[in-house]
Every structure is written in C-alpha cells, then in structure tokens.
Amino acid sequence: MIPGNQRPTQNLIEGAALLRKAAPPVSPEESRTYKLLFLEVLTVGSALLYGYTVKRFLDGDGALATALIIAAAFGTCSVLAVTLTKNLTRRYVGILLETAAVLMPFYTVPVGLLLFTGIVLFIFLAWGETAAFREIENSVKIRLGGIAKTAVSKFTTAAILTLIFFYLGRVGAGTPVVSQTVFGKIFEGTAGFAEKFYPEYKFNASFSGFSESIAKYELDKNPDYKNLNSQDKKKALGDGTGQVMKKFAESFGISPNPQTPLRSVLYEFLASLLREWQTKFGFSFVVAWGILVFFALEGIGMLFRLLVVSLSFLTYHLLLAMNLISITGESRTREAVDFT
C-alpha cells in the first residue's frame, strides 16, 4: 500500500460518516406525510387521466375499455386514500381536486354543463367516501372488502353519470346520438359473435352480399334447388337475393345501395330513426335516452365494482406485504391501518 494514499481514503470515509450524522433520520410522521401526499397526487393524476380517456372515447378516438381500466385505477386509489387518511376534511379537499382533474379535459364544453357535472361528481364521490370513513371509524377491525364496496358503489355511479352528462351534452348540441365510429365498434363485436353461431351469414359483407348469404342458406334447404344446373342455380340465387333486399327495404323503409357495407346500411337506418325521435320529442328524448344508457352502463358497472374491489383488496395486501403500511391497535380497542 502506498503511504501517500492513506490520507485521501481516510478523508473520504470520514466525510461520508459526517454526512450520515448531518442528515437527520426521517421521523415516522414525516414518512407518513410523504407517502400520503404521494397517494393523493397519484389519485388526482388518475382522475385527470380518466377524464382524458372519457373525452377521447366520446370523440371517437379511444376505446371504452381503456376508460374503464383507468377508472378502475382511479377507484382503487380513492379506496386506499380514504382508508389511509385520518382526516375526512382532507379527503374532501382531495375529492375537490379530483373532480377538477376529471373536468379539466372538457374545458371547451359550456360552463353550465361543466359546473353541473362537477357538482354531481363531487357529491357522489364525497357521499361514498364519507360512508366508507364512517365504517372505518365504527369498526373494531379493518375490513377492506366492506370499505371498498361502500366507496366503490358511489364511485361507479359518479363515473357513469360523468360519462352520460358529457355525452348528452353533445347530443343536445346536435351531435348524432350514436356516432358511426362507436356503432362500427359495437357492430364488429356483435357480428364476430353472431358469426360463430351463424357462419353461413356474411355480416361483414356488402348489403347485397349479406342478402345473398341469406338467400343461399334458404335455397340450400330446398331439394329442388340442389337438382338444378349451375346456370339455373345462379339465376335462382340472384332472384332470391333480390327478394331478400326488397323485403329488407320494405321492412325498414329504406332503399340502400346494394354495394354499401351492411354496417353502414344499419347505421344509417338507426341514425335516421333516432334523429326522427329526437326531432319529434325534443329534450324528453334526450332525457329518456340518457336513462336508457345509464341502465345499460349500470350492467357493466356491476362487473366494474367487482373489479375495483378486487384490485383494492390486492393492492392493500401488497402494500402490507411490502411494509409500506401496517395495522396497529388503538386505545379505542380497534384496528387502524397507516403508513409504516
């Protein structure tokens, strides 16, 4: 060892030791504050992302599944936030920020709609978390499943109403009740499912191609058709296709181009029908349509609630396993959960 190198090495070791002594250890209360603040920022961020994905979906640029996944993350963060926050007033401030974050991507909509949606969103979020907080306060043990169910129930309703209000706002402003993009996505899923049971029908073909597949299916069940030569079969198929298209046009009151894709034909019929109803009934139609959409989404909401409760439960136990939170006893002889 070179004697001249001993002193620099010793100085480095002594300097590191001094730094360790100079930096005071973080107290448990400070650690808890930082962790809770991080969770609150994460909750507000997920709320902003939820608003953004809902807007993209309404614009026809995003998928409903993406909005649901982000909403599930938002709901999970909310459940953990109300579970780990000791002051309900602090949660109300957090909910206010989350509400503002959800509304932020919709800054171009009318102020009245924005305020109304914000008030409803805040009320339902605060309602659910207040009930969950009371359940925590009145329980001896921490039962996250019950806490999550209480909070997520109102959270799901708030998320659905937010989507519906902004959707109906567009409908009232003249936007089609069902956009062609959304209808196309629904048609793709429905047609793919139907083809598994009726492979002989060409749902993704043109109007004439679909009509021809129906005519061929019916003719194949006729023994006389099977005995015809190829030329007569072709003629019989053409006549049958024409009859199917005629019946379709008479039943739906439209005269589509035979080469138009079936999805476009069905969309034009549906859009025309909804426009007629909207013109006839005005605002009453918008309200009735909103109620119908609400109950349709509530069906999805049942699965969504189960997903968020499960995610909250798994995340909660993961944080316990990672020693980021812990369950401690209190003088009131009940369990409490907090950051470690």
N, C-alpha and C positions, 0 to 999 in steps of 0.2 A: 504494500500500500504506500502511496506517495504521501509523505507527511504534509505537503502543502495543500492537499485536497481535503484534509480532515476538517479544517475550519469552515469552508463553504457548506459542506454537507451538514455540519452541526448547526450552522446558522439557519439552514432551510428547515431542519427538524424543529428547532426552537421557534421559528416563525409560524409554522403550522400549528404548533401547540398553543402559541399566543392567540392565533385566530380562533381556535376552538374555545379558548377561555373567554375571548371577547364576545363571541356570538352567544347570547343568552338562549337557553332552550325555549322552544315554543310551549306555552302553557296549554293544558287541555282545553281551556275555554277558548283560547285563540285558535287552536286547531279546529275546534267545533265550528267556530265562526267562519273560518275559511272554507271548510267543507260544505257548510250550509249555503254559503254565498255561491259556491261553485254549482251546487244543485239548483239553486234558484236561477242562475244565469242559464244553465242547461235547459230548464223548464221554459223560460222565456224564449230561448233560441228555438226550441222545438215548436212552440206556439207560432213563432214567425214563419217557420218552415211549413207548418200545417196550412196557414193562411195562403202561402205562396203556392203550394200544391193544389189547394182547392181552386184558386184563381186559374191556374194552368188547366185544370180539368174543365172548368166552365168555359175557358177559351178554346177548348178542343185540342189543346197541345199536350195534355197529360192524362194519365190513367187514374181511374177511381181507386184502384188497388194501391197505387203509390200514396194517395192522400190518406187511405185507411192505415197504411203502415206508419206513416208519420204521425197520424192521430194516436195510434197505439203507443208510440214512444212518448208523445206529449202526455197522454193519460197516465202512463207509468211514472213519469217524472212528477206529475201532480200528486199521485198517491204517496210517493216517497216523501215529497215535500211536506204534505200535511201530517204525515206520520212523524217526521223528524223536527218539525217546527213547534216550539213550545208556546209561542205567542200567536194567537189567532189573528190579531190585528196585523201582524207582519204578513200573514198569508193573504189577507185582504189586499194589502199593497202589492203583493206578488201577483195576485189574480188580476188586479187592475193593469199591471204591466203586461201580463199575458194576453189580456183582452185587447190592449192597444197593439200588441205584436201581431195578433191574428188579423186585425183590421188593416194593418199598415199596407199590405199589398193591394188593398181595394181603395186606395186614396182617390181614385177617379170617379167613384160612384157618388150619387147625390148624398149630401151631408145628412139629410133626414134619415135615409136608409142606413147610413153608417152608424149614426147615433142609436137608432132603434135596435139594430143588430148588436151593437156593443152593450147596451143596457141588458138585453135579454141574455147575452152570453155571460156577462158578469154575474147576473142574478143566479143563473143555474150553476155556474162553477162555484160561487160562494155558498149556495144552498147545499150542494153535495159535500163540499169540504167542511162546512160548519157541522153538518150531521156526523161526518167521519171524525172530526175533532172531539165532538161531544161523546162519541162512542169510545174513543181512546180515554178520555177523562173519566168516564164512568165505568171502566173495565179494570179488573184486577190484573188480568193478563193481556198481553198484546196479541190480538188475533187479527193478523193482517188480512186474512181472507174476508172477514166481515167488514173491516175498514175499507178495503179496496172495493167491495161490492157497493157499499154505500156511496163512496165518492164517484165511482165509475158510472153508476146509474145516471146521475145528473150530468156528468161529463159527456156521456154519449148523446143525451138529449140536446145538450148545448152544441155539440159538434154537428149534429144533424140539422138543427134549426139554423145554424150559421150558413151551412151549405144551401138550404132551401131559401132563406131570405135573399141571399145574393143571386140565386138562380131565378127566383120570381121577380126580382128587381129588373133583371134583363128581359124576362118575358113581358113584363108590363111596359118596357121601353120599345117593344117591337121585335125583339129577338125571337126566332122560332122556338116554340115550346120544346121541341126535341130537335137538336142540331143534327145535321146529316152525319157528322163525324161520330157523335155518340151513338146514333142509330146504327151506323155501319159496324161499330164495335159490338153492339148488342146482337146484331144480325149474324156476325161472324161466329160468335159463341153459340147462338141458338141453332144456326144452320149446321155447324160442326156436330152438335149434339144430336140433331134430328137425323143427320145422315147415317149415324150409327144404327138407327132403328129402321130407316127407310133409305137404304143405299141406292135404290132404283130411281129416286127422285134427285134431280140436279138442281139443288138450291142455289148454288153459286154460278149458275149459267145465266144466259140472257132470258128474257121473258118467253121467247119462242122455244128456247132450249128446255126450260123448265116445263112448259106446256107439252112439249114433245115427249119428255120423260114420263109425264102422267098418262098421255095417250098410249104410249108404248106399253106401259105397265098394264093398262086396262085391256089392250088388244092381245097381249100375250096370254091372257086368261081365256081368250076365245079360241076354241079348237078350229073354227073355220079360217081364222087368220093364219094359223100355223100351216095350213094346206095351200095357201096362196103362193104364187111365184114371187120372185124378188120385186118385179116391177109393180105388181098389184099390191104387194105389202107396202111399198114405198108410197103409193097413191093413198092407200087406206091410212097410213100413218100421217100423211100430210093433211088429209081430211079430218082425222081425229084431233090433230094439233090445232087446226083452225077452230074446231068446235070448242075445245078447252079454252082457247084465248077469248072466244066470243062470250062464253059463259062467265069467264072471269071479268071481262069488261062490263057485262050487263049487271053482274052482282055488285061490283064496286063502283059502277058509274064512271069509269074512265076508259080512255082509248089509247093505251101506251104503244110506243114504237116496239115492234117485235124484237129488235136487236138491243133494246135497253136492258141493262142488267136487272135481274129480279129485285135486288135490294133497292135499286133506285126507284123502281115502279112502286114497291111497297112504301118506301119513304114518302114519295110524292102523294100517294093516297092518304097516308097518315097525317102528313103536314097539312094537306088541304082540308081534311076533316077537322083537325084541331084549330086551324085558322077560322073555319066556319063557326065552330062552337065559341071561340074567343070573341068573334065579331058579334055573335048573337047574344051572348050572356055577359060580356064585358068583364068587370072586376070580379064578379061572382065566379066566373070560370077560373080565373087565376087563383082565387082562394080555394076552390074545390080541387083544382089540380095540385095545389100545394099540399093539401091534406092527404091526397092520394099518394103523392111522392113521399110524404112523411111516414105513412104507414108502410110503404114499400121499403124505405130505408130502415125502419124500425125492425123489420125482419132480419136485415143484415146486422142491425145493432145488437141483436141477441148473441150472435156469434162474436161480434166485436167486443162486447162486455166480457165474455168468457176469455177472449184472447188477452185483454188488458189486465184482468185479474190474475191470470196465469203468469203473465210477464212481470207484474208487480211482485207476486209471490216469489218467483225465481230470482229476480234481481235483489229483493230483500234478503233472501238467504245467502245469495252470493256475496253481498256486502258484509253479512255476518261472518261468513267463512274467511273473507279477506281481512277481517278485523278492522274494517273501516267504520262499522257501527257495532254497538254492543247493547245488550239488555241488562239493565240494572234494577235493583229494588229501590223503592222509595219509602219514606216514613209513613205514607198513607197505605202501606201494605199492598202495593200494586206494582206491576212491572212497567218499566219505561224503556224506550229504545232511544239511543243517542249515538253521535259520532264518538269514536274512541280517540 
